[in-house]
């Protein structure tokens, strides 16, 4: 088969160079959309870190009660949970104290 038949024809009135520019423009637009979504998610994650930091910066529970210290990454802070106290540290503290928070049953 000749090479000229193996390459799909370019639309009439359009040059291969124009076709290549359309492809590059489409890929650039896709990259812009993906990076915009990524930046939005990064900003939301950053806000979650700030909320968790503010929540865990103040003591919770009764004065003179048990102090639970958790060392770890964002999971220990409850980042990504709907509220910091719904991370595993908050849930463990709630279970240890016997208190119940409103929300779905676990």
C-alpha positions as CSV (number, residue, x, y, z in Angstrom):
1,X,0.0,0.0,0.0
2,X,1.5,3.4,-0.9
3,X,2.2,5.7,2.0
4,X,-0.2,8.4,0.6
5,X,-3.1,6.0,1.3
6,X,-2.0,5.1,4.8
7,X,-2.2,8.7,6.0
8,X,-5.8,9.9,6.5
9,X,-6.7,12.8,4.3
10,X,-6.9,16.2,5.8
11,X,-10.2,18.0,5.5
12,X,-10.5,20.1,2.4
13,X,-9.4,23.7,2.8
14,X,-7.2,22.7,5.7
15,X,-3.4,22.2,5.6
16,X,-1.6,19.6,7.7
17,X,0.0,22.5,9.6
18,X,-3.4,23.9,10.5
19,X,-4.5,20.5,11.6
20,X,-1.4,20.2,13.8
21,X,-2.2,23.6,15.4
22,X,-5.7,22.5,16.2
23,X,-4.3,19.4,17.9
24,X,-1.8,21.4,19.9
25,X,-4.5,23.9,20.9
26,X,-6.8,21.1,22.0
27,X,-4.1,19.5,24.1
28,X,-3.2,22.9,25.6
29,X,-6.8,23.5,26.5
30,X,-7.1,20.0,28.2
31,X,-3.9,20.7,30.1
32,X,-5.3,24.1,31.3
33,X,-8.6,22.5,32.5
34,X,-6.8,19.7,34.3
35,X,-4.4,22.1,36.0
36,X,-7.3,24.3,37.0
37,X,-9.0,21.4,38.7
38,X,-5.8,20.4,40.4
39,X,-5.2,23.9,41.7
40,X,-8.8,24.0,43.0
41,X,-8.4,20.7,44.9
42,X,-5.0,21.9,46.3
43,X,-6.7,25.0,47.6
44,X,-9.5,23.0,49.2
45,X,-6.9,20.7,50.8
46,X,-5.0,23.7,52.1
47,X,-8.2,25.0,53.7
48,X,-8.8,21.6,55.3
49,X,-5.3,21.7,56.9
50,X,-6.0,25.2,58.3
51,X,-9.4,24.0,59.8
52,X,-7.7,21.0,61.4
53,X,-4.9,23.0,62.8
54,X,-7.3,25.5,64.3
55,X,-9.5,22.7,65.8
56,X,-6.6,20.8,67.3
57,X,-4.8,23.9,68.7
58,X,-7.2,24.2,71.6
59,X,-7.7,21.5,74.3
60,X,-10.9,19.5,74.2
61,X,-12.5,17.6,77.0
62,X,-12.6,18.0,80.7
63,X,-9.8,19.8,82.5
64,X,-7.5,17.3,84.1
65,X,-8.8,14.5,81.9
66,X,-6.9,12.1,79.8
67,X,-4.6,13.7,77.2
68,X,-4.3,11.7,74.0
69,X,-1.3,12.7,71.9
70,X,-1.3,11.5,68.3
71,X,1.7,11.9,66.1
72,X,1.4,11.5,62.4
73,X,0.5,13.0,59.1
74,X,-2.7,14.6,57.7
75,X,-4.7,11.5,58.7
76,X,-3.9,12.1,62.3
77,X,-5.1,15.7,61.9
78,X,-8.4,14.6,60.3
79,X,-7.6,16.4,57.0
80,X,-10.0,15.1,54.4
81,X,-12.7,14.2,56.9
82,X,-15.9,16.3,56.9
83,X,-14.7,17.7,60.3
84,X,-11.4,17.3,62.1
85,X,-13.1,15.4,64.9
86,X,-14.3,12.8,62.4
87,X,-10.7,11.7,61.7
88,X,-9.4,8.7,63.4
89,X,-7.9,10.6,66.4
90,X,-11.3,12.4,67.0
91,X,-13.2,9.1,66.7
92,X,-10.9,7.3,69.1
93,X,-11.1,10.2,71.6
94,X,-14.9,10.1,71.3
95,X,-15.0,6.3,71.8
96,X,-12.7,6.6,74.8
97,X,-14.8,9.3,76.5
98,X,-18.1,7.5,75.7
99,X,-19.5,10.7,74.2
100,X,-21.5,10.5,71.0
101,X,-21.5,13.1,68.3
102,X,-24.5,13.6,65.9
103,X,-23.9,11.9,62.6
104,X,-24.1,8.6,60.9
105,X,-23.7,5.5,62.9
106,X,-20.3,3.8,62.9
